[in-house]
Amino acid sequence: NDKVPDWIHSGLDTVGFRIPAHPKTLELIRKYGPLVGTSANLSGHASGTKYQAIVSEFDQVVPGIEDDDFLTGQDSTILDISGSKARILRQGSITKADLLAQVPELSFEEDELPQ
């Protein structure tokens, strides 16, 4: 809608939201509202597992909180709920079975990834 700036949705009809598990990040979201940011890796590169390697990949210009214990290197699951049926766009640590356990009313497209 017109309340979402173009630089957020890049002309697309949808936007994505990520709910992090890190307590410091959740604290910042509770205090300031939604945060806008990119992944902690360059497009097409593997997800980072060490803070210093991530900072190096971005030429030292990305501030962050060093907490290697939270860096698993596993991508987030991306779930598209913009249509009448849910669709997993990228499989991460949260599986279809996990999603259904929390939201049993979800209905998935037939060509879905395996559980």
Secondary structure by P-SEA (a helix, b strand, c coil): cccccccccccccbbbbbbbccaaaaaaaaaccbbbbcccccccccccccaaaaaaaacccbbbbbbcccccccccbbbbccccbbbbcccccccaaaaaaaccccccccccccc
